[in-house]
Amino acid sequence: MNDVTSTVQYTGRPAAGRVRRGRRIADRTLKVVCTVFTGLGAFVLGWILLMLFYEGGAALSLDVFTHVTPGPGTEGGGIANAIVGSLILTLLGIIVATPIGVLAGTYLAEYGKGSKLAEIIRFVNDILLAAPSILIGLFVYTLMVPPLGGYSGWAGGVALAIIAVPVIVRTTEDMLRLVPGSLREAGAALGAPMSTVIVNVSWRAARAGMVTGILLATARIAGETAPLLFTALNNNFWFKPNLMGGVSNLPVMIYQFALAPYDNWRALAWAGALIITLSILALSIVARLLLKKDLAR
């Protein structure tokens, strides 16, 4: 009996050793493959950024921030009108999207939770998160551009707001779900209605994360080009106070100037690309710092 047992144990050890060696080889192989592709991705991204900083930095000057976009074949000029136009459109989109996104996210986290309506809203929100921005631009074009008699900053702001809303909804819901239920129970124990508990307890506890979602949504829409081609379009002058007609903006300006045969326009496109990249990078860093601060509390 002992001989049989020792034989089974002896014959089993080499098999187990082979399995362990196979697992180690597979683990090391996967590690090498992941490292190679990570390095490849970092190399491509670094190449793009280096080219952007090289070309964009060479094109930056004070005139870029103080002059309007030049006409075809001319020299000099800047992109001041495009910078201001992008700020106006982005601000308009966030002003529209923030209350809708925050209130919808609050409903999903506090009121709806497991209800059928909440499930439908989450499903639609996920669809909007993955929806191509050009389809949103086409939708807003059909809805607003012909009725208003042409392209406008209002249509561009609505298109950007539709893109920003799903990001704010998702972030708001996730941040409110991180708030401990004991805080809500404490507020309810004091006799406060649910609306007061949400405003003074849940929102206050999750405010850094909610602001993070708004900043991430701002970074998301700041570089959108496709929806603005259908709604705000572009021009080489300052926009009208009523935002009717084409409104100059950085994404569309970069798209049009990069395809132009004029060296001056292409240089301004590089400068605009660098400015918008640095702006989005700054917003992303601020958002991550706020989120890290909120999670560390």
Legacy VTK file of the C-alpha trace (Angstrom):
# vtk DataFile Version 3.0
C-alpha trace
ASCII
DATASET POLYDATA
POINTS 297 float
0.000 0.000 0.000
2.813 2.374 0.864
4.550 1.488 -2.398
1.433 2.378 -4.360
1.040 5.683 -2.511
4.670 6.631 -3.013
4.420 5.739 -6.677
1.344 7.969 -7.130
3.013 10.827 -5.312
6.208 10.404 -7.285
4.460 10.316 -10.632
2.275 13.313 -9.694
5.112 15.710 -8.826
6.621 16.025 -12.314
3.159 16.708 -13.754
2.536 19.445 -11.188
5.969 20.892 -11.915
5.244 20.966 -15.629
1.962 22.791 -14.959
3.717 25.387 -12.811
6.419 25.906 -15.433
3.782 26.295 -18.116
1.985 28.889 -16.042
5.197 30.811 -15.385
6.036 30.799 -19.092
2.534 31.977 -19.999
2.694 34.694 -17.339
6.081 35.955 -18.519
5.003 35.826 -22.162
1.882 37.864 -21.471
3.915 40.312 -19.404
6.387 40.800 -22.264
3.582 41.237 -24.822
1.774 43.778 -22.621
5.013 45.666 -21.986
5.844 45.803 -25.698
2.435 47.117 -26.696
2.396 49.577 -23.795
5.760 50.882 -24.921
4.505 51.083 -28.510
1.472 53.085 -27.440
3.592 55.387 -25.279
6.039 55.879 -28.162
3.300 56.853 -30.615
1.664 59.190 -28.086
5.001 60.739 -27.204
5.809 61.231 -30.886
2.510 63.013 -31.438
3.017 65.235 -28.400
6.597 66.089 -29.344
5.512 67.040 -32.859
2.634 69.076 -31.437
4.890 70.959 -29.035
7.536 71.493 -31.718
5.223 72.766 -34.447
2.734 74.501 -32.156
5.377 76.127 -29.991
7.113 77.553 -33.062
3.815 79.098 -34.222
2.863 80.650 -30.884
3.210 84.407 -30.548
1.370 87.332 -29.003
-0.468 87.918 -32.299
-2.063 84.481 -31.992
-3.993 85.697 -28.930
-4.740 89.249 -30.091
-5.630 89.056 -33.811
-8.477 87.403 -35.695
-7.931 84.648 -38.225
-6.453 85.944 -41.500
-7.929 85.619 -44.964
-6.731 83.088 -47.566
-3.175 83.671 -48.744
-2.434 86.475 -46.265
0.284 86.628 -43.653
0.120 87.254 -39.931
-3.111 87.180 -38.023
-4.109 85.068 -35.057
-6.892 82.964 -33.623
-8.312 85.232 -30.918
-11.835 84.989 -32.333
-11.622 81.185 -32.434
-10.371 81.018 -28.829
-13.159 83.252 -27.531
-15.738 81.442 -29.658
-14.668 78.065 -28.258
-14.882 79.411 -24.714
-18.394 80.736 -25.350
-19.628 77.499 -26.938
-18.066 75.302 -24.253
-19.421 77.491 -21.460
-22.869 77.484 -23.038
-22.820 73.699 -23.358
-21.759 73.203 -19.726
-24.338 75.691 -18.430
-27.071 73.708 -20.184
-25.694 70.255 -19.325
-24.785 70.747 -15.651
-28.249 71.106 -14.078
-29.685 68.354 -16.278
-26.820 65.951 -15.563
-26.631 66.657 -11.828
-30.383 66.338 -11.279
-30.634 63.187 -13.404
-27.689 61.605 -11.596
-29.242 62.559 -8.253
-32.499 60.890 -9.222
-30.711 57.690 -10.206
-28.687 57.566 -6.972
-31.242 58.808 -4.452
-34.793 58.419 -5.731
-34.865 55.912 -8.582
-32.241 53.359 -7.539
-33.690 50.019 -8.657
-36.835 51.325 -10.356
-37.755 50.503 -13.938
-37.526 54.162 -14.984
-33.993 54.385 -13.561
-32.947 51.334 -15.569
-34.307 52.926 -18.754
-32.497 56.202 -18.006
-29.211 54.376 -17.402
-29.636 52.453 -20.648
-30.285 55.635 -22.644
-27.393 57.362 -20.881
-25.021 54.543 -21.853
-26.174 54.848 -25.468
-25.482 58.599 -25.439
-22.031 57.985 -23.945
-21.137 55.801 -26.931
-23.050 57.737 -29.591
-20.901 59.235 -32.397
-20.731 62.991 -31.965
-21.418 63.551 -35.664
-24.853 61.958 -35.240
-25.591 64.329 -32.372
-24.540 67.238 -34.581
-26.827 66.037 -37.362
-29.707 65.662 -34.891
-29.263 69.207 -33.546
-28.892 70.524 -37.106
-32.290 69.078 -38.036
-33.814 70.329 -34.801
-32.437 73.882 -34.643
-30.507 75.123 -37.674
-33.298 75.327 -40.295
-35.885 76.687 -37.801
-33.470 79.403 -36.638
-32.602 80.317 -40.218
-28.973 79.254 -40.218
-25.980 78.210 -38.168
-25.712 79.640 -34.666
-23.822 79.404 -31.438
-27.038 78.333 -29.717
-27.220 75.178 -31.816
-23.542 74.495 -31.158
-24.046 74.891 -27.412
-26.991 72.481 -27.415
-24.988 69.892 -29.369
-22.114 70.121 -26.896
-24.548 69.934 -23.982
-26.021 66.666 -25.284
-22.493 65.217 -25.381
-21.680 66.465 -21.865
-24.867 65.338 -20.112
-24.119 61.565 -20.038
-20.681 62.168 -18.511
-22.130 64.337 -15.734
-24.995 61.907 -15.089
-22.681 58.922 -14.716
-20.165 60.740 -12.503
-22.838 62.292 -10.293
-24.550 58.948 -9.718
-21.261 57.179 -8.941
-20.123 59.875 -6.503
-23.447 59.961 -4.656
-23.403 56.178 -4.306
-20.061 56.502 -2.492
-21.653 58.653 0.223
-22.187 56.438 3.312
-25.815 55.640 4.023
-25.267 56.483 7.702
-25.004 60.164 6.770
-28.415 60.063 5.127
-29.864 58.179 8.100
-28.468 60.782 10.491
-30.134 63.566 8.547
-33.418 61.685 8.408
-33.217 61.012 12.152
-33.123 64.761 12.765
-36.421 65.091 10.922
-35.008 66.620 7.721
-36.914 65.831 4.512
-35.166 63.849 1.805
-34.589 66.924 -0.372
-32.799 68.673 2.501
-30.681 65.595 3.211
-29.671 65.392 -0.466
-28.755 69.082 -0.775
-27.044 69.556 2.584
-25.571 66.094 3.175
-25.214 64.018 -0.014
-24.269 66.845 -2.370
-21.910 68.383 0.161
-20.159 65.076 0.778
-19.820 64.342 -2.961
-19.244 67.874 -4.252
-15.590 67.329 -5.205
-16.482 64.258 -7.259
-19.433 66.019 -8.866
-17.244 68.976 -9.824
-14.781 66.461 -11.235
-17.513 65.092 -13.496
-18.320 68.588 -14.730
-14.655 69.258 -15.482
-14.310 65.931 -17.297
-17.386 66.785 -19.364
-15.850 70.173 -20.163
-12.658 68.498 -21.345
-14.761 66.037 -23.351
-16.577 68.716 -25.357
-13.756 71.245 -25.650
-12.183 69.447 -28.608
-15.333 68.291 -30.423
-15.336 69.169 -34.110
-18.014 67.103 -35.886
-21.099 68.492 -34.076
-19.913 72.074 -34.559
-19.563 71.544 -38.316
-23.335 70.991 -38.440
-24.352 73.654 -35.919
-21.982 76.582 -35.291
-19.781 76.134 -38.387
-17.036 78.818 -38.423
-16.008 82.241 -39.704
-12.900 84.427 -39.814
-14.397 87.292 -37.794
-15.823 87.973 -34.359
-19.207 86.416 -33.695
-22.376 88.463 -33.407
-23.649 89.300 -29.897
-26.782 87.211 -30.514
-24.597 84.226 -31.582
-26.496 83.929 -34.860
-24.568 83.049 -37.997
-21.311 81.129 -37.973
-19.358 81.241 -34.715
-15.597 80.779 -34.946
-14.153 78.038 -32.753
-10.847 76.247 -32.366
-11.787 72.673 -33.398
-13.347 73.651 -36.729
-10.631 76.256 -37.348
-7.959 73.601 -36.835
-9.790 71.220 -39.184
-10.156 73.806 -41.955
-6.727 75.428 -41.618
-4.869 72.099 -41.452
-6.293 71.126 -44.856
-5.529 74.522 -46.431
-2.651 75.026 -48.916
-1.379 78.118 -47.051
1.616 77.821 -44.732
0.318 80.596 -42.479
-2.994 78.809 -41.945
-1.277 75.503 -41.197
0.978 77.227 -38.631
-2.076 78.717 -36.933
-3.689 75.271 -36.936
-0.673 73.882 -35.043
-0.876 76.766 -32.550
-4.586 76.154 -32.025
-4.026 72.420 -31.544
-1.380 73.101 -28.894
-3.625 75.562 -27.051
-6.609 73.221 -26.969
-4.429 70.249 -25.942
-2.903 72.169 -23.036
-6.354 73.363 -21.956
-7.784 69.833 -21.928
-4.671 68.559 -20.126
-5.072 71.221 -17.434
-8.749 70.382 -16.950
-7.981 66.662 -16.711
-5.257 67.229 -14.113
-7.532 69.419 -11.995
-10.321 66.842 -12.244
-8.037 64.004 -11.156
-6.711 66.028 -8.210
-10.235 66.831 -7.045
-11.315 63.210 -7.419
-8.256 61.966 -5.535
-8.954 64.462 -2.759
-12.586 63.378 -2.555
-11.759 59.650 -2.410
-9.061 60.233 0.214
-11.489 61.813 2.683
LINES 1 298
297 0 1 2 3 4 5 6 7 8 9 10 11 12 13 14 15 16 17 18 19 20 21 22 23 24 25 26 27 28 29 30 31 32 33 34 35 36 37 38 39 40 41 42 43 44 45 46 47 48 49 50 51 52 53 54 55 56 57 58 59 60 61 62 63 64 65 66 67 68 69 70 71 72 73 74 75 76 77 78 79 80 81 82 83 84 85 86 87 88 89 90 91 92 93 94 95 96 97 98 99 100 101 102 103 104 105 106 107 108 109 110 111 112 113 114 115 116 117 118 119 120 121 122 123 124 125 126 127 128 129 130 131 132 133 134 135 136 137 138 139 140 141 142 143 144 145 146 147 148 149 150 151 152 153 154 155 156 157 158 159 160 161 162 163 164 165 166 167 168 169 170 171 172 173 174 175 176 177 178 179 180 181 182 183 184 185 186 187 188 189 190 191 192 193 194 195 196 197 198 199 200 201 202 203 204 205 206 207 208 209 210 211 212 213 214 215 216 217 218 219 220 221 222 223 224 225 226 227 228 229 230 231 232 233 234 235 236 237 238 239 240 241 242 243 244 245 246 247 248 249 250 251 252 253 254 255 256 257 258 259 260 261 262 263 264 265 266 267 268 269 270 271 272 273 274 275 276 277 278 279 280 281 282 283 284 285 286 287 288 289 290 291 292 293 294 295 296
